[in-house]
Amino acid sequence: MSATPKTTPLMQQYFDIKSQYQDAIVLFQVGDFYELFFQDAQTVASFLGITLTARGTHDGSPIPLCGFPLHNAQHHIAKLVKGNLKVVVCDQLEEATPGKMVARGVTRVLTPGTLLAQEFLDEKSST
């Protein structure tokens, strides 16, 4: 999946991140939501039982899209990781400014092992 000449700046950012994490589900913050595109959207919509829709087109085909609000993120991320999926969280790194592209970057990479490690740390800290 590569960018085409008509790729929007937002989708170019997504392609740049996704190219580095092809083996993972990429959660891409857009405002108050995490959005997923292409195969990630299809996988997550099916896995979580959420609506799959589309936004724009790429190579003449609709871009599959699903998403969920930031305030529900921990719940959904936990389900995905417990389902043995690697999850990459790409957050907005600054406030949105009209006419300017928002900087985004990977803030977390979560795997079943990282959840187990966190549970272990939580267990040890409570003793």
PyMOL commands that set and color helices and strands:
alter all, ss='L'
color gray80, all
select helices_A, chain A and resi 9-20+38-48+70-82+112-125
alter helices_A, ss='H'
color red, helices_A
select strands_A, chain A and resi 25-30+33-37+53-58+61-69+87-92+104-110
alter strands_A, ss='S'
color yellow, strands_A
deselect
rebuild
show_as cartoon
